[in-house]
Amino acid sequence: MSEHSPQTYSARMAEIEAAKAEFFARGGQINESAAANYVPRPPAIPGQPSELKLQRQARAQAEYARTRASIEARQAQEDLVRSLAATMTYAQAIAASGLSQPTLYRIAKAGGFSFQPDPRLGRGERTYVDPEADARMCERLKALRDVGLSRHAAAKQMGISGTVLTRLLTMYEISYPSRKPRRCAA
């Protein structure tokens, strides 16, 4: 017999009726108070969206409006920063807009534009480098290298920072190993 045959259905209904009779024989009762408070949902009218669908649409429209407003606000902010960058340095733009430097930098990087360089800072030239002092430091640096001092120890003994040491090594093409060569254990 298949699951959906009339004989199977009749047998299943007989089992259910027997279970109901046993329930009532043990003193079971049906609580109708819960059923009395039930209010069915109004039937859907063909061609009209349900209340739930209308609520979802309203939420989606509100979210779209918030997203659109956020995009427009960011675009307006980028346009403002772009106009400031055409004639101002970072410091001047901070004073004019009230935005922080990291924010201005992020907007400029994302927008593909840059601010005017600060004329007080120079334009990439190292005006503070003294070639004569560098030559003396390079001679001393080579002597410390030949003695066997590490880069860190040489910088410390010379009283210079690691950045200055790296600049000297790079600009004057000095070979200074960063580590001592390893000895073979014999």
C-alpha positions as CSV (number, residue, x, y, z in Angstrom):
1,M,0.0,0.0,0.0
2,S,1.2,3.5,-0.7
3,E,1.2,6.3,1.8
4,H,-1.6,8.2,0.1
5,S,-4.0,5.3,-0.4
6,P,-7.5,5.4,1.1
7,Q,-6.7,2.4,3.4
8,T,-3.6,4.1,4.8
9,Y,-5.6,7.3,5.4
10,S,-8.4,5.4,7.2
11,A,-5.9,3.5,9.4
12,R,-4.2,6.8,10.4
13,M,-7.4,8.5,11.2
14,A,-8.4,5.5,13.4
15,E,-5.1,5.9,15.3
16,I,-5.8,9.6,15.8
17,E,-9.3,9.0,17.1
18,A,-8.0,6.3,19.5
19,A,-5.4,8.7,20.8
20,K,-8.1,11.4,21.4
21,A,-10.3,9.0,23.2
22,E,-7.5,7.9,25.5
23,F,-6.6,11.6,26.2
24,F,-10.2,12.3,27.3
25,A,-10.5,9.1,29.2
26,R,-7.5,10.2,31.4
27,G,-9.3,13.5,32.2
28,G,-7.7,15.7,29.5
29,Q,-9.6,18.8,28.5
30,I,-9.4,21.2,25.6
31,N,-8.4,24.8,26.6
32,E,-10.5,27.1,24.5
33,S,-9.4,30.4,26.2
34,A,-6.2,30.5,24.0
35,A,-8.3,29.9,20.9
36,A,-10.7,32.7,21.9
37,N,-8.0,35.3,21.7
38,Y,-6.8,34.4,18.3
39,V,-7.4,37.0,15.6
40,P,-6.7,35.8,12.1
41,R,-4.7,37.8,9.7
42,P,-6.9,39.6,7.2
43,P,-7.0,37.7,3.9
44,A,-4.8,39.0,1.1
45,I,-6.5,40.9,-1.6
46,P,-5.3,39.9,-5.0
47,G,-3.3,42.6,-6.7
48,Q,-2.6,44.5,-3.4
49,P,0.6,44.0,-1.4
50,S,0.3,42.6,2.1
51,E,1.0,44.8,5.2
52,L,4.3,43.0,5.8
53,K,5.4,43.6,2.2
54,L,4.5,47.3,2.6
55,Q,6.6,47.5,5.8
56,R,9.6,45.9,4.1
57,Q,9.3,48.3,1.2
58,A,9.1,51.3,3.5
59,R,12.3,50.1,5.4
60,A,14.1,49.5,2.1
61,Q,13.1,53.0,0.9
62,A,14.3,54.6,4.1
63,E,17.6,52.7,4.0
64,Y,18.1,53.8,0.3
65,A,17.4,57.4,1.3
66,R,19.9,57.2,4.2
67,T,22.5,55.7,1.9
68,R,21.9,58.2,-0.9
69,A,22.2,61.1,1.6
70,S,25.4,59.7,3.0
71,I,26.9,59.4,-0.5
72,E,25.8,62.9,-1.4
73,A,27.3,64.3,1.9
74,R,30.6,62.5,1.2
75,Q,30.7,63.8,-2.4
76,A,30.0,67.4,-1.1
77,Q,32.8,67.0,1.4
78,E,35.2,65.7,-1.3
79,D,34.2,68.7,-3.6
80,L,34.9,71.1,-0.7
81,V,38.3,69.5,0.1
82,R,39.2,69.4,-3.6
83,S,38.5,73.1,-3.9
84,L,40.6,73.8,-0.8
85,A,43.5,71.6,-2.1
86,A,43.8,73.6,-5.3
87,T,45.1,76.7,-3.4
88,M,45.9,75.6,0.2
89,T,48.4,73.6,2.2
90,Y,47.2,70.9,4.7
91,A,47.6,73.3,7.6
92,Q,45.5,76.0,5.9
93,A,42.8,73.5,4.9
94,I,42.6,72.2,8.5
95,A,42.0,75.7,9.7
96,A,39.5,76.5,7.0
97,S,37.5,73.2,7.1
98,G,37.9,72.0,10.7
99,L,38.7,68.5,9.4
100,S,41.7,66.6,10.7
101,Q,44.8,66.0,8.6
102,P,44.2,62.2,8.4
103,T,40.7,62.9,7.1
104,L,42.0,65.4,4.5
105,Y,44.7,62.9,3.5
106,R,42.2,60.1,3.1
107,I,39.9,62.2,1.0
108,A,42.7,63.5,-1.2
109,K,44.1,60.0,-1.7
110,A,40.6,58.6,-2.6
111,G,39.9,61.5,-4.9
112,G,43.3,61.4,-6.7
113,F,44.4,65.0,-5.9
114,S,47.0,66.6,-3.6
115,F,47.4,69.7,-1.5
116,Q,49.8,72.5,-2.2
117,P,53.2,72.0,-0.7
118,D,54.1,74.2,2.3
119,P,56.7,76.7,1.2
120,R,58.3,76.8,4.6
121,L,59.2,73.1,4.4
122,G,61.1,73.1,1.1
123,R,60.3,70.8,-1.8
124,G,62.1,67.6,-1.1
125,E,65.6,69.1,-1.1
126,R,67.6,68.5,2.0
127,T,68.8,72.0,2.8
128,Y,70.1,70.9,6.2
129,V,72.6,68.5,4.8
130,D,76.2,69.7,5.1
131,P,78.5,67.9,2.6
132,E,81.6,68.6,4.6
133,A,80.1,67.2,7.8
134,D,78.8,64.2,5.8
135,A,82.3,63.5,4.4
136,R,83.7,63.5,8.0
137,M,81.0,61.2,9.2
138,C,81.5,58.9,6.3
139,E,85.2,58.5,7.0
140,R,84.4,57.8,10.7
141,L,81.7,55.4,9.7
142,K,84.1,53.4,7.4
143,A,86.6,53.3,10.2
144,L,84.0,51.9,12.7
145,R,82.9,49.4,10.1
146,D,86.5,48.2,9.6
147,V,86.9,47.8,13.3
148,G,83.9,45.5,13.3
149,L,81.2,47.5,15.1
150,S,77.6,46.8,14.2
151,R,75.5,49.5,12.6
152,H,73.7,50.2,15.8
153,A,76.9,50.5,17.8
154,A,78.5,52.7,15.2
155,A,75.5,55.1,15.1
156,K,75.4,55.2,18.9
157,Q,79.2,55.9,19.1
158,M,78.8,58.7,16.5
159,G,75.8,60.2,18.2
160,I,73.5,59.9,15.1
161,S,70.2,58.3,14.5
162,G,69.6,55.2,12.5
163,T,67.9,57.4,9.8
164,V,71.0,59.5,9.4
165,L,73.1,56.4,9.3
166,T,70.9,54.9,6.5
167,R,71.0,58.2,4.6
168,L,74.8,58.3,4.7
169,L,75.0,54.7,3.6
170,T,72.6,55.2,0.8
171,M,73.7,58.7,-0.5
172,Y,77.4,57.8,-0.4
173,E,77.0,54.2,-1.4
174,I,78.9,52.8,1.6
175,S,78.9,49.1,2.0
176,Y,78.1,48.3,5.6
177,P,76.7,44.8,6.3
178,S,73.7,44.8,8.6
179,R,75.0,41.7,10.4
180,K,78.3,40.2,11.2
181,P,79.2,37.2,9.1
182,R,78.6,33.9,10.8
183,R,81.5,31.8,11.8
184,C,81.7,28.2,10.9
185,A,82.0,25.9,14.0
186,A,85.1,23.9,13.4
